[in-house]
């Protein structure tokens, strides 16, 4: 992944693809969880979460190319 001209390597955690970009974690949905998002992932939806690791907050969900902002904090604009 290239962000602001800097390359970030793909890594894996528990078999899930992820990128660590500063305070942000980009990680795919874990399909074995008992959530609605995981059920959609099991049916083939491609879901990625963007998490602020400094504040441990989910900021964005990207599902099949559709972006959903989860927080409306001043620092997440």
Buried (B, 14 or more C-beta within 10 A) or exposed (E): EEEEEEEBEEEEEEEEEBBBBEEBBBBBBBBEEEEEBBEBBEEEBEBBBBBBEEEEBEBBBBBEEEEEEEEEEEEBE
